[in-house]
């Protein structure tokens, strides 16, 4: 049997994405073969393709940071997954394909009642937002927060989860996306035409409790400027090169030594024990089942139209998420 996947053939634009055919192998011991139903396209997929990260996968590779699918075959020794089970995983690579082989321990069971396109978005974007809010920042009701990059997949997850936590939220986004921010409970600020430091200083003279930055490190200094004494910034956007990664670490160390009462922390899914996302996925699945969260989906494409989906995400015109789906779900 054969299956198709999307590979990155070299660093560059969407033209480097190619569709190839592969042999479909049986799972090894401890592995599960999964027919992929849904996989998002995220900024980390683009960064890995373009080369804007300090630690890059080797060429060629299949992008795709998370997946949801049906267990199609199981290897010897697999005990917690059966053929036909709906499962999901944080993959970091390999998701933009029709099939994937994964170790059993990476998988979480997904309720059959959930829309695969919505549920798969929880695996990365909502997990980032949930963990930053509740495991790193440990927010409390009525805390005031600034979300830098509030209109993207992670940003809209922050807004929905922040609303549930009764936070007062400010969000940076271009003016065309302000309607979504307002609908999700945030006070929007246009980073093109407004100085967000001045806006927040006028509205919150004592500063905000937390700043969550998913954009470039150039926003760090200005984000710190609006923090109250005792407040904290969490940087979850990745640096664009190894040298900038080292510079970011130096900035963190230096700033945390300053006697200004403010703190800065870095977050990355690779730093988190796999058992914590599994716990958080179950919480998020429950919230989705109860209708308390609903991922914003801008567009749905067939899995093998990943190049078109990448091009749309890179346009900067997307509010929320883009999801690739198996043809039978479209």
Secondary structure, DSSP 8 states (H G I E B T S, - for coil): -EEEEEEE-SSSSGGGEEEEEEE-----TTEEEEEEEEEEE-HHHHHHHHT-SSS---SSB---SEEEEEEEEE-TT--S--TT-EEEEE-SSS-SBSEEEEEGGG-EE--TTS-HHHHHHIIIIIHHHHHIIIIII---TT-EEEEESTTSHHHHHHHHHHHHTT-EEEEEE-GGGHHHHHHTTEEEEETTTS-HHHHHHHH-TT-EEEEEE-S-GGGHHHHHHTEEEEEEEEE-S--SSHHHHHHHHHHHHHHHHSTTS-EEEE--GGGS-HHHHHHHHHHHHHHHHTTS----EEEEEEGGGHHHHHHHHHTT---SEEEEE-GGG-
